[in-house]
């Protein structure tokens, strides 16, 4: 059996999530040579990195009918996560959201792999749904505004990206 390649896994969504990830990816050293990005189908990928697209888990609309497909998208995301963690030796997970980070965060918790979530700079008074879920699973939450200091049990201030 071939040895699995050690990788860092970047997880992000559309818009500001992908721009924040581009900025962080250029500045951090993950201690591995390879990086894989797992992102929503509508997000624009970072050029030059292996890209895996998944469906949005939480719909933009908040009605019951729009939530029904979420279970199938969560299953898809879990299967893709399983494939990534079996095929590669994931050493670190960094995410700027959205909920597509949930299955990888659970896998990180089970396997003892470090997972960091970077909260949006637009958050001043409360954590996002993703941050609350990932905080519950023990991910380190980096927030960009001092006002968020008391909101996370596993948080730290990282400044603006």
N, C-alpha and C positions, 0 to 999 in steps of 0.2 A: 504494500500500500504506500502511495506517495505521501510525503510529509505535507501537512497543510501549511499554506503560506500565512505568516502573521500579518494582520491588517488592522487598520483603524477604520471604524465605520462612522460615517457622517450621515445624519438623518435630518431632513429639513422639508419644508413646504414651499409654497409660492411666495412671491413678493419679497417683503422684508426678511422673511426667514432665510431665503436663499442668499440674499445680499449679506446678511450677518454671517452666514456660514462661509462665504467666500473670504470675508475679512479675517475670520478666526483661522481658517485653514491655512492662510498664507503666513500666519504668525506663530502657530504652535508647532512644536516638534512632538510627535506621538511616539517616537522611539521605534517606529517600524517603517519599512520602505514603501509599502503599498497601502493605498487608501481606497475604500469603496464608498460610494454615495448611494444612499437609499432615500428616495424622495417621491413626493406625489407626482403623478403623471403630468400634471399641469405646471409643475415647477421647472424652471430652466436649470439644467445641470451645470456643474462646474466643469469647464473644458479640461480634458486630459486625465480624468479620473473615471475608472469603471463605474458605470451607472446602472442601478436597478430601480425600476419604476414600480410604484404600488398605488392602489386606489386610495382616495381620501376616505378616512374612516368616519369622521363626524361631518355631516352635511352643513352647508352654510345656513340653510333654513332650519328652524327649531320646531318643526311640527312632527307629530307621531308618524305620519306617512313617510316623511323623509328619513326617519330614523330606521325604518325596516331594513334597507340595504346595508346599514352599518354592520350588522352581524356577519353578513357575507364578506364584507370588506375586511373586517377584523380577522376572520378565518383566513382570507387570502394573505393578509399581512403576517399572521402567525406562521403560515406555511413557508412564505418567502424568508422569514426570519430563521426558521428551522434550517432551511436549505443553506443560508449564508453561514450560520454557526456550525453546521456540519462540514461544509466545504472549506471554510477558512478558519484560521486560528485567530479569532477576534480578540484583540488585546485591549481595546479602548473604544467606547462609544461616546460620541459627541452629538448633541441634537439641539436645534433651535425650535423644535416643535414640528409639526402639530402632533395629533394623536397617533400617527404612524409610528411614533417612537415607543408606544406602549409595550408591544410584544418584545422588541429588543431589550427594553428596560427590565422586563420580567426575566428574560434569559440571562441578562447581566447579573441580576440579583441571585439567581439560582447557581450560576457558574462562578460567581465572585469576580466578575469583570468590572472595572471602573466605568461608570456611566455619568456623564455630565450634561445637564440641561441648561441652556442659556435663555433666560427669560427676556422677553421683548423690552426694549428701552422705553416703550410707551406705557409700561405697567408701573403705577405708583402706589395703588391702594390694595390690590389683591393679586394673588397668583392666578395664572391662567388654568384652565381645566387640565391641560397637559402637565403643567408644573405641579399641580396638586396631586395628580395621579403618580407622577414619577417620584415626587417627594415621599409618597407613601411606600414606594418600592425601594427607597434608599438611594436614589440618584442624588448626586450633588447638584444643587441649584445655584447657578451664577446669576445674580441680578445686577442690573445696570443703574439702579437708582437706590440711594441710601434708604429711602422710605420703605423699602421692601425688607429691611433687615429682620424684622420680627415675624415675617410671614412664613418662613421656611425653617424646618428643623435641621435641614442639611444644606443650608445656604451660605453664600459668601458674596461680598461685593466684588465685582470685577471691573467696574467703570464702563464707560461707553465704548462701543466697538467702532 
